[in-house]
Amino acid sequence: MKFTNLARAGALGVGLVLCATPASAETLTVGAHLPATTDAGLEIETISVDTLSGSKGAQLAYELKDALQKARAQNEPWFDVITIGGAPVDAIIQGSASIQSSVIELEPKGERKCAEKDDDNKCVRHKTTYYDCSRTEVSFYPDIEIIAQDGAILYAARDEMTRSKEACTDSNSQASIPEMSDGLVSSFAWRVRSALAPRFYESQYRILERRKGLEKADRKAFKNAVKLTKSDEDAACDAFKALEASNPQQVSVLFNVAMCHERNGEYALSLDTLQRALAIEPQKLMALESVDRVEGWMRAEDQLAARAEILNRRYADVDELSDTSEGGGPAEGG
């Protein structure tokens, strides 16, 4: 099974952060699986990390093992990470990782302060103190491949990741090359994990509160529904849905109903309702963001279903082979 638009799934996490709202805002809570950014990990159940070469190879290998061991979807581990050289595995990670760092001197920073005041508390003499400044740059060069048993390359990632920090000697926060490099290694390991397996994500997303176009009675009901989001989201959704029939063209009602479908995992209904809202206001940013988000949840659902199908087929074949072996195989004709 192939999955389309997975590049957009990688950007979905950014959209989710941008949509996050303060706790005081009127919101609904949505929890679902973010899709893996590729389908490379769908058939991988057991995996090993080989010895990675380079100055940061050992650290990246550790971070990859840790990230993959923690990968879970639907409350189940996605991978069984096996020590290299142990039992046969579906795939193995090979490659290298190295790092380079430099410290570049910058122009000193001058800080002018009063050194002496007169009796009227006016400054009569200033003193300028100069502080040495520098920019620390760290570059990380990971290069890995995930190779299947048959030698096929399932996934490859090669990059140059850089972080820099400027600091002067008067600062309480100085640049630390080990901390910067550790952050780069962890970030890359998380990228690999995100490429291979879906993950559960939950956040609060803001509803629409504009009541323009509603009749007086419906305006009051809508306002009460908005208030309910802070205490009883299910009741709030029931109230929004009750307003939809008499207000099929009111964008706030449609958008909030779409979010209610989304939080219930009714993604097709959510998309349909969002499209109705966008037909009225085509440039409604929150609705456009919601479409991307819901399509992401749907891609993850497809991946989870594909994974279940793969494993069911795999273990059905194993059971059939075991039954045949134990029964001595089919009887031969005389």
C-alpha positions as CSV (number, residue, x, y, z in Angstrom):
1,M,0.0,0.0,0.0
2,K,1.3,3.4,-0.9
3,F,0.5,6.6,0.9
4,T,0.3,10.0,-0.8
5,N,1.1,13.5,0.4
6,L,3.3,12.1,3.2
7,A,5.5,15.2,2.9
8,R,2.6,17.2,4.1
9,A,2.4,14.9,7.1
10,G,5.9,16.0,8.1
11,A,4.7,19.6,8.3
12,L,1.7,18.7,10.3
13,G,3.5,18.8,13.5
14,V,4.4,22.4,12.8
15,G,0.7,23.2,12.2
16,L,-0.3,21.5,15.4
17,V,2.1,23.7,17.4
18,L,0.8,26.8,15.6
19,C,-2.8,25.8,16.5
20,A,-2.1,25.2,20.1
21,T,-3.9,27.8,22.3
22,P,-3.7,29.1,25.8
23,A,-5.6,27.1,28.4
24,S,-8.0,30.0,28.9
25,A,-9.2,30.0,25.3
26,E,-12.3,28.2,24.2
27,T,-11.1,24.9,22.9
28,L,-11.9,21.3,22.2
29,T,-9.4,18.5,22.9
30,V,-8.4,16.3,20.0
31,G,-6.3,13.2,20.3
32,A,-5.2,10.9,17.5
33,H,-2.2,9.5,15.7
34,L,0.1,11.6,13.7
35,P,1.2,9.6,10.6
36,A,4.7,8.4,10.0
37,T,6.3,10.7,7.4
38,T,7.1,7.6,5.2
39,D,5.7,4.1,4.9
40,A,9.2,2.5,5.3
41,G,8.5,1.1,8.8
42,L,5.1,-0.6,8.1
43,E,6.7,-4.0,7.6
44,I,9.4,-3.7,10.1
45,E,8.6,-5.5,13.3
46,T,12.1,-6.4,14.5
47,I,15.1,-4.1,13.9
48,S,18.8,-3.9,15.0
49,V,21.2,-1.0,15.0
50,D,24.6,-1.9,13.8
51,T,27.8,-0.3,15.0
52,L,27.8,3.2,13.4
53,S,31.2,4.6,12.5
54,G,32.3,8.2,13.1
55,S,32.9,10.3,16.2
56,K,29.2,10.4,17.0
57,G,28.3,6.9,15.7
58,A,28.1,5.3,19.1
59,Q,25.9,8.1,20.5
60,L,23.6,8.1,17.5
61,A,23.2,4.3,17.7
62,Y,22.2,4.6,21.4
63,E,19.7,7.4,20.6
64,L,18.2,5.5,17.7
65,K,17.8,2.3,19.8
66,D,16.1,4.4,22.6
67,A,13.8,6.3,20.2
68,L,12.7,3.1,18.4
69,Q,12.2,1.2,21.6
70,K,9.9,3.9,22.8
71,A,7.9,4.1,19.6
72,R,4.3,3.2,20.3
73,A,1.0,3.3,18.4
74,Q,-2.4,2.2,19.8
75,N,-0.6,1.6,23.1
76,E,1.6,-1.1,21.6
77,P,5.3,-1.1,20.9
78,W,5.9,-0.6,17.1
79,F,9.4,-2.2,17.1
80,D,11.2,-5.0,18.8
81,V,14.8,-3.6,19.0
82,I,17.2,-6.6,19.0
83,T,20.9,-6.5,19.8
84,I,22.9,-6.8,16.7
85,G,24.0,-10.4,16.0
86,G,21.1,-11.9,17.9
87,A,17.9,-13.3,16.3
88,P,17.2,-12.6,12.7
89,V,15.5,-9.2,12.1
90,D,13.4,-7.5,9.5
91,A,15.8,-4.7,9.1
92,I,19.1,-3.3,10.3
93,I,20.4,0.3,10.6
94,Q,23.9,1.0,9.3
95,G,25.8,4.1,8.7
96,S,27.9,6.8,10.3
97,A,27.7,10.0,12.3
98,S,30.4,12.6,12.9
99,I,30.6,16.1,14.2
100,Q,32.6,19.3,13.7
101,S,32.7,22.4,15.9
102,S,34.3,25.8,15.9
103,V,34.5,28.9,18.0
104,I,34.7,32.2,16.1
105,E,35.7,35.4,17.9
106,L,33.4,38.3,17.5
107,E,33.7,42.1,18.2
108,P,33.9,42.7,21.9
109,K,30.8,44.1,23.5
110,G,31.1,47.4,25.3
111,E,28.9,48.3,28.2
112,R,28.9,51.9,29.4
113,K,27.9,52.5,33.0
114,C,28.1,55.3,35.4
115,A,31.3,55.1,37.6
116,E,30.8,58.3,39.7
117,K,27.9,60.5,40.6
118,D,27.8,64.0,42.1
119,D,25.8,65.2,45.1
120,D,22.7,65.6,42.9
121,N,22.9,62.0,41.9
122,K,24.0,63.0,38.4
123,C,26.6,60.9,36.6
124,V,29.9,62.8,36.3
125,R,32.1,59.9,35.0
126,H,31.3,56.9,32.9
127,K,33.3,53.7,32.5
128,T,33.0,51.3,29.6
129,T,33.7,47.6,30.2
130,Y,34.4,45.4,27.3
131,Y,33.4,41.7,27.2
132,D,34.8,39.1,24.8
133,C,32.2,37.6,22.5
134,S,32.2,34.5,20.3
135,R,29.9,32.4,18.2
136,T,30.1,28.6,18.7
137,E,29.0,26.5,15.7
138,V,28.4,22.8,15.8
139,S,27.7,20.7,12.7
140,F,26.4,17.2,12.8
141,Y,26.7,14.8,9.8
142,P,24.5,11.7,10.1
143,D,24.3,9.2,7.2
144,I,22.2,6.1,7.8
145,E,20.4,3.4,5.8
146,I,17.8,0.9,6.9
147,I,18.3,-2.3,5.0
148,A,15.9,-5.2,4.8
149,Q,16.8,-8.9,4.9
150,D,16.9,-9.0,1.1
151,G,19.3,-6.1,0.9
152,A,16.7,-3.5,-0.2
153,I,17.1,0.0,1.2
154,L,13.9,0.8,3.0
155,Y,14.9,4.2,4.3
156,A,17.9,6.5,4.0
157,A,18.7,9.8,5.6
158,R,21.8,11.9,5.1
159,D,22.1,15.5,6.4
160,E,24.2,18.3,7.6
161,M,22.6,19.8,10.8
162,T,24.0,22.9,12.3
163,R,23.4,24.9,15.5
164,S,25.1,28.1,16.5
165,K,25.1,30.3,19.6
166,E,26.6,33.7,20.3
167,A,27.6,34.6,23.8
168,C,29.7,37.2,25.6
169,T,31.6,36.7,28.8
170,D,29.1,38.7,30.8
171,S,26.3,36.2,29.9
172,N,25.1,33.6,32.4
173,S,24.4,31.3,29.5
174,Q,27.5,30.2,27.7
175,A,27.7,28.0,24.7
176,S,28.3,24.3,25.4
177,I,29.6,22.2,22.5
178,P,28.5,18.9,24.2
179,E,25.0,20.2,24.9
180,M,24.6,21.5,21.3
181,S,25.9,18.3,19.8
182,D,23.7,16.2,22.0
183,G,20.7,18.1,20.9
184,L,21.5,17.6,17.2
185,V,21.9,13.8,17.7
186,S,18.6,13.5,19.6
187,S,16.8,15.6,17.0
188,F,18.0,13.4,14.2
189,A,17.1,10.2,16.1
190,W,13.6,11.6,16.6
191,R,13.3,12.4,12.9
192,V,14.1,8.7,12.1
193,R,11.6,7.5,14.6
194,S,8.9,9.9,13.2
195,A,9.7,8.6,9.6
196,L,9.1,5.0,10.6
197,A,6.1,4.9,12.9
198,P,2.9,6.9,13.7
199,R,2.6,8.4,17.2
200,F,-0.3,9.5,19.4
201,Y,-0.7,13.3,19.8
202,E,-3.2,15.2,21.8
203,S,-3.8,19.0,22.0
204,Q,-6.4,21.6,22.4
205,Y,-7.6,23.5,19.3
206,R,-9.6,26.7,19.4
207,I,-13.2,26.8,18.3
208,L,-14.9,29.7,16.4
209,E,-17.0,32.0,18.5
210,R,-18.4,34.5,15.9
211,R,-22.2,34.4,16.1
212,K,-23.0,36.7,13.2
213,G,-26.0,35.4,11.2
214,L,-27.6,33.4,14.1
215,E,-31.2,34.2,15.2
216,K,-31.5,35.5,18.8
217,A,-32.4,32.2,20.3
218,D,-29.7,30.4,18.5
219,R,-27.2,33.1,19.5
220,K,-27.9,32.3,23.1
221,A,-27.7,28.5,22.5
222,F,-24.4,29.0,20.7
223,K,-23.0,31.2,23.5
224,N,-23.9,28.5,26.0
225,A,-22.3,25.8,23.9
226,V,-19.1,27.8,23.8
227,K,-19.1,28.1,27.6
228,L,-19.7,24.3,27.9
229,T,-16.3,23.7,26.2
230,K,-14.6,24.6,29.5
231,S,-16.5,22.1,31.6
232,D,-18.2,19.4,29.4
233,E,-16.9,19.0,25.8
234,D,-19.4,16.3,25.0
235,A,-22.3,18.5,26.0
236,A,-20.8,21.4,24.0
237,C,-20.6,19.2,20.9
238,D,-24.2,18.1,21.3
239,A,-25.2,21.7,21.5
240,F,-23.2,22.7,18.4
241,K,-24.7,19.8,16.5
242,A,-28.2,20.8,17.5
243,L,-27.7,24.2,15.8
244,E,-26.4,22.8,12.5
245,A,-29.8,21.9,11.0
246,S,-31.2,25.4,11.4
247,N,-27.9,27.1,10.5
248,P,-26.4,25.2,7.6
249,Q,-24.6,28.3,6.3
250,Q,-23.2,29.6,9.6
251,V,-19.4,29.1,9.4
252,S,-18.8,29.0,13.2
253,V,-21.4,26.4,13.7
254,L,-20.1,24.3,10.8
255,F,-16.5,24.6,12.0
256,N,-17.2,23.7,15.5
257,V,-19.3,20.7,14.5
258,A,-16.4,19.6,12.2
259,M,-14.1,19.7,15.3
260,C,-16.6,17.6,17.2
261,H,-16.5,15.0,14.5
262,E,-12.7,15.2,14.6
263,R,-12.5,14.6,18.3
264,N,-14.7,11.6,17.9
265,G,-12.6,10.1,15.2
266,E,-15.3,10.7,12.6
267,Y,-12.8,12.1,10.0
268,A,-14.9,11.7,6.9
269,L,-17.7,13.6,8.5
270,S,-15.3,16.2,9.8
271,L,-13.8,16.8,6.3
272,D,-17.2,17.0,4.7
273,T,-18.3,19.7,7.2
274,L,-15.1,21.6,6.8
275,Q,-15.6,21.7,3.1
276,R,-19.1,23.1,3.5
277,A,-17.6,25.8,5.7
278,L,-14.9,26.6,3.2
279,A,-17.4,26.8,0.4
280,I,-18.8,29.8,2.3
281,E,-15.5,31.3,3.4
282,P,-12.8,29.8,1.1
283,Q,-9.9,31.5,2.8
284,K,-10.8,30.7,6.4
285,L,-7.4,29.9,7.8
286,M,-8.5,27.8,10.8
287,A,-10.6,25.7,8.5
288,L,-7.8,25.2,6.1
289,E,-5.5,24.2,8.9
290,S,-8.1,21.8,10.2
291,V,-8.4,20.1,6.8
292,D,-4.6,19.4,6.8
293,R,-4.8,18.1,10.4
294,V,-7.8,15.8,9.7
295,E,-6.2,14.5,6.6
296,G,-3.1,13.7,8.7
297,W,-5.2,11.7,11.2
298,M,-6.7,9.8,8.2
299,R,-3.3,9.0,6.8
300,A,-2.2,7.6,10.2
301,E,-5.4,5.5,10.3
302,D,-4.5,4.1,6.9
303,Q,-1.0,3.3,8.1
304,L,-2.2,1.6,11.2
305,A,-4.7,-0.5,9.2
306,A,-2.0,-1.4,6.7
307,R,0.4,-2.4,9.6
308,A,-2.3,-4.6,11.2
309,E,-3.0,-6.3,7.8
310,I,0.7,-7.0,7.3
311,L,1.1,-8.5,10.8
312,N,-2.1,-10.5,10.6
313,R,-1.0,-12.0,7.2
314,R,2.5,-12.6,8.6
315,Y,1.3,-14.5,11.6
316,A,-1.4,-16.3,9.7
317,D,1.3,-17.7,7.4
318,V,3.4,-18.7,10.4
319,D,0.4,-20.5,12.1
320,E,-0.4,-22.3,8.8
321,L,3.2,-23.4,8.4
322,S,3.3,-24.6,12.1
323,D,0.0,-26.6,11.7
324,T,1.3,-28.2,8.5
325,S,4.6,-29.1,10.2
326,E,2.9,-30.6,13.3
327,G,0.4,-32.6,11.2
328,G,3.1,-34.0,9.0
329,G,1.8,-32.3,5.9
330,P,-1.0,-33.5,3.6
331,A,-1.3,-37.2,3.1
332,E,0.1,-38.5,-0.2
333,G,-1.9,-40.7,-2.5
334,G,-1.2,-44.5,-2.6
